[in-house]
């Protein structure tokens, strides 16, 4: 009987420890929810006062009825959009603002739809409606900025932290610890490393004692150092103590290929992007952007094209356009077009690369075309044909391809998975490469572009290229 009593006391003590350990869990989302509701109502009344120089009556007023509907719709929209579902890792200002804007747009749309179907739209002022949302978004943005900043400072000072240990050893365990030590604003405090072996029956008991003594919130488990049975035991241990178990697989071998987890029914499958833009959405967005942008350039720039064609033709004997075989996506050969910037018989000089401003092959007009990058304009025709993209690694001559395949075969093969471009981050920062070192340097810039692609990055690179053209810094 005494054993049962002691067991009951242990369970009771563990229960109250768990309550104390998790008493503030989920408080921040609730604070944000109620703050937004208060700000929505205050914004509504303030907008009404500014519009009508009075306040609505509490009962029977159409505006009061609309405010009641607006509150209910905000609860619905925020729940469907998961506006207040976030973790410590996702609690950033940018993420919070994006979520707020999405919910506000959906809320405004539903509210207008309700007024339309209820046929009461004529009863309400449009200016008061718009002013309400303007004030609400401004106030909610400021409240989030203050909350994120205060919480960041609070955690930097050593408060509101989660306790964790790492089960495992080696580089993966060190990486977990270094991540949280470098990001103190996340509020995680390290309480030790527990190396597991296959021949120590007491290691689980020692970890359980540590959880009890330190009131640990998280146990990070390095899967590469654990057996399946040990993982199952750790999960059961976490269930007993309401301590979250986080399983950490060793993805370091292919993290640079942007691995992500997809769920096929109940089974997680690791998708490794062996080529950028591997999904249909990314391919479509990039291709549509290329077509629209190139069409605009060629239509609006038609007078400039005609002037340059005339200037090139009169500057020296030879064709207007320079055509050359280049290596494209997957190593396929295509013909690139440029305005000719060299003398027609320059191949007799036997030079492979540009020699800069003193290159004897370049015509006086060609120097200006290269400095301003105007010689590249005909490549928009290559973009329309589908051989190239507006932004992407530069298409290379066979000589450069052979050189990079020998110097950096892995990274260069990765560049071959995408279409070459008229401009690139490597071309902006390095320019024309006349040595192996410069070619490799430009290659490294372009590889980084592939790892963090977005349409916004393409637009930024285009603006930087225009800046290079205007300032005449092309090489």
N, C-alpha and C positions, 0 to 999 in steps of 0.2 A: 504493500500500500504506500509505503514511504517512497519507493521508486517512482510510482505513478504520480505522487505529489510533486516530487522533484522535477519530473519530466514536464508536468503542467506548469511549474514555475519557470522552467527554462523557455517553454513556448511562449508564456505570457511576457517574459522579459524581452524575448526576441521580437514579439509583436509590437511592444511599445517602443523599442529601439527603432524598428522600421518606420513607425509612425513619425517619430521625431526626425529621422533621417530624411523623410520625404514630405515633410509638412509644407514646404514652400514649393513643391513641384507643381507646375502648371499655373502658378500665380500670375506670372507676367502676361500670358495671353488673355487672362481674364481682365487684368488691368487695362490692357489695350482695347479690349472690347467695350468695356464700360466707358473708357475715356472717349472713344470714337462716338458712342451713342450720345454722351453729354455734349460733345463738340458739334454733332449733327443738329441737335436741338437748339443749342445756343446760336449756331450759325443761321438756323431757320428764323428764329425770333429776331436776331440782329438784322438780317436781310429784310424782314417784314417791316421793322422799325425804320430802316433807311428808305424803303420804298414808299411806305404809307404814313410815316411819321406818327405811328401809334402801334399798339400791340393787339393781336387778335384776342377775342374773348375765349375763355377756356371751354365753354360748352356751346355747341350748336354752330360754331363758326366753321365754314368750309375749310379754312386753312388749318384749323386744329385737327379736323378729321384727316386731312392730307398728311399732317405730321405723324399722326398715329399709324397710318398706312406706311409711311416712309420708315418708321422705326421697325415695324414688322418685316418690311422688305429688306432692310439692312441685315437683320438677323438671318434671313433666308439666304441672301446673296453671300454674306461672309461665311456661312456654313458650307454652302455649295463650293465656293472658291477656296475654302480652307485658308482664309485670310489670317486667322489667329493660330494656325498650326505651324509651329516652327521649333527648331532645336537651337542649341547654343551655336552650332556651326553655321546655321542658316540665318541667325539673327544679325543681319547686317542692314545698314541704312538703305542701300540700293535695292536689296530684295524686299525690304519692307515697303518702300515707296512704290515699287512695281506692283506688288500685291494690292496695295491701297488703291492705285489708279484703276486696276482691272476691276476691282469690286465696285468702285464708284461709278465707272462707266456702265457696268451691268445694272447697278442700282438705279441710275438715272433712266436707263432704257426701260426697265420694268415699271418704274413709276410713271413715265410718260405713256407706256402702253396701258397701264391701269386707268389713267385719266381719259385716254382715248376711248377705250371700250366702255367705261362708265359714263361717257359723254358729259364730262364735267370740265373739260379742258378750258372752256371759255371763262370759267369762274376764277381762274388763277392767273397771276401775272407772270409772264415769261421772264422779265427782268429779275423779279424776286426769286424765281426758280434758279436762274443761272447764278445769281449772286450768292444764294445759299451754298451751292456746290463750290464756288470759288473760295468763299470764306472757310468752308469745311475742309477743303483740300489744303489750304494754307495752314490752318490751325493743326490739322492732323499731321502734316509734314513736319511742322515745328515740334510737335509733341514727340514724334518718333526720333527726330534729331537729338532732342534733349535726352530721351530715354536711352538711346544707344550710347551717347557720349557719357552720361552719368554712370551707366552700368559698366562701361569699359573702364572708366577711372576707378570705380568701386572694386572691380575685380583685379585691376592692376595693383591696388592697395592691399590685396590679399584676402578680400572678403568674398562671400557668395561663391565658394569654390566647391567642386566635386572631387572626391578622393578616388584615386585609382591605383591599381597595381598592374604589372605586366607579367603574364605567365609565359615564359619562354626565355630565350637567350639569343645572343648574336646581334647582327646588324638590324634586323627587323624590330627587335625590342628597343634598340637604341634610337631608331628612327621615330618610333611612337613617342618616346620620352622627349626627344629633341623638338618634335612638332609642338607639343604643348608648352615646353619651356620657352619656345620662340613666339608663342601666341598666348601670352598670359591673359589677354583680355577675354579668352574663352572660359577662364576660371576652372582649371584642372590642376590639382596638386598631386604630385607623385609620392607614393608611399612604399615603393620598393619593387624589386624584380624577384619573381619566384621561378627558378629554373626547374622544370619537371624532367624526371628521368623515368625509365621503364622498370626500375628495380627498387623503388622507394615507396613502401606502402603507407608511410606516414605523411607524405607530402600534401595530400588532400586535407588531412586533419590540421596541419600547420597553416594552410591557406584559410581554412574555416575559422581557426582561432584569430588569424589576422583580420578577417572580415568582421568578427565580433568585436575585437578590441578597437580597431580603427574606424569602424562604421563605414566601410568602403561603399562607394556608389557604383563603381565600375571595375570589372576585371577584364583586361584585354588579353586575349589568348592568341598567341602566334601559332597558327595552324601548322606551319612547317616543322614545329618542334613538338607536336602532340600527336598521340594516337587517337583513333576514333573513339575508343572506350574512354580515354581521358577527357575528350571533349564532351561526351555524354555526361560524365560525372561532374564536370564543371557546370554544365547547364543545370543539372539537378541541384547543385550547391547554390547557384544563383537563385533558383526558384524558392529554396528554403529560406533564404535571407533577404529576398526582394532586392538583390544586387544584380544590376544588369551585366550580362555577359556579352562582350563584343568580340566576335571572331574576326581575326585579321589574316587574310590569305596573303601570300607573298606574290604580289603582282609586279615586283620590280623589274623582272625580265622583259616585260612588254608594256609598261606604263607609257613609254614614249610613243606607242602606237595607239594611244587613246582608247584603251579597253573600257568596255561598259558591260553591264549585266542586263541581259534580256531574260524575261520569264516565258518559257514555253510550257503553258499550263502551270504545273506546280514546280517545274524544274528550272533552276537558274542556269543560264548558259552565258559564258563569257564571250562577248563579241569583240574580237580584236580587229580594228580597222587597218587592214594591210594596205589600204590606199585611201587618201583623203577624198572627201566628197563621195563616200561610198553609198550614202543613202539617196533615194530619189529626190527628196526635198532639197537637199543641198545642191545636187546636180542641176535641178530645174531652176532654182533661184539664181545660181551663178550663170547659167546659160541665158536666161531671160535678161539678166542685167547686162551681159555682154552684148546681146543683140540690140537692146534698146539704146545703150550708151554708144555703141559703134554707129548705129544708124543716125543718131543725133549728130555725132561728130562729123560724119561724112556728108550729111545734108547741110548743116549749118556752116561747115568748113569748106564747102565746094568752091567758093571764090578763092580761098587761100590755096586750095589744091591746084587750081588753074594757074595762079600766080607762080607757085613754086615749080610747077611743071615747065613754065616758060623760062624761069630763071635758070633752072638746071640745064635746059636745052641750049640756052644762049651762052652759058658759062664755059662750056668745053665740048668738043665733039664727043658723041656717044649717045647711048640710049638715055631716056629720062629715068627709067626705073632700074634699080639694081636687083637682080634675082639670084638666089643662091639656095642650094639644098641644105636644110637644117634638120636636126633631130627633134621630133615631137613626142607626143604621148606614146608610151610603150616603145619608144625608140623608132617609131615609124617616121620615114623621111617625107618631108613636104618642102615646097618651094616658098621661100619668104620674099616679101616685096618691100623695098625701101626706095626713097629718092636717092639717086646716085650721088655720092659725095666724093668719089675717087675718079681719077682719070681712067679712061676706057682701057688703056693698055697697062694698068698697074700690076697685073699678074706677072709681068716680065721682071719685076723687081725682086720677086722671090720671097717676100715678107709674109709671115703668117698672121701676126697680130698688129693692132693699131699701135703706132709709135708715139701717140699723143699729138701735141700741137706741131711738132717738127716732122711728122710723117710726110715724106715726099710724095706719097701717092694721093693725098687729099687735095682737092681743088680749093681755091680761096672761098668759093661759095660753100663748098662742102664743110669747111671748118665752122662756118656759121650754122649750117644745118645740124652739125653734130653737137655744137655747144647748146643749141636750143632744143635739141631732140626732134626737130621738125622732119628729119630724114626718116623717122619711125612712123610717120602718119599713114603711109600706104598699108601698114600692117593691120589697120582696122578692116581692110578687105580680107585678110587672113582670118580675122576673128569672125566675120560674117560667114566665111566658108566653113568654119568649124575647126580649122587647123590650130588656132590659138585662142587665148583668153585675153581680156584686157589686163588683168593682173595675174602674174604667175612667173615661175622661173624662166630666165631668158633661154630662147632656143639656141642651141649650140651647133657650131660647125663640127664636122667629124674629127678634126684634129683635137678639139677641146674635149669631145666625148671620150676619145681614147685616153687622154691624159687624166681625166677625172675618174674613169673606170679603174685606172691603176692606182691613183692617189687615195680616193675615197669611194670604193665600190658600193658600200652599203647605203650611204646617204645619197649618192648619185642615182642609184636604182630607185630610191624613194621619190626623187624628183621626177623620174620618168613616168610615175603613176598619174601625173596631172598634165593638163595642156600647158605648154609654155605661154608666156605672156609678153605684152608690149612693154610693161614696166614691172618691176619687182622691188622688194625691199633691198635685195642684194645689189641690184643695178643702181638704186638711189645712193646707197652707202659706199659702194665700191667702184661702180662704173665699169668701163670696159676693162677686162682682165687680160694682161699681157704676160703674166707669169703664173706658174703653178700655185704659188702662195696666194695670189689674188683670186685665182679661180676657186681655190678651196675656201677662202674667206667669204666670197660671194655665195658659195654653195651653202655655208653654214647659216647665213642670214635667211636664205630661201627655205631651208629645212625648218627653221623656227616659224616661218610664216605658215607652213603646212600644218604645224602642230596646233596653232591657235587661230584657224581661219574663221572669219565672219565677214559678211557683206559690208559691215561698218569698217573693218580693216581695209577692204578693197577701196572704199571711198576715201579713206585717209591717205592711202598710198597714191591715189590719183591726184589728190590735192598737193601732196609733196612733190610729185612729178611735175605738175604745173608750175610749182615754185622754182624747181630746177630749170625749167624751160624759160621762165620769165627772167631769171637771174643769169641765164647763160652758163650754168655750171656743169653741163653735160660733158662727159669725157669720151 
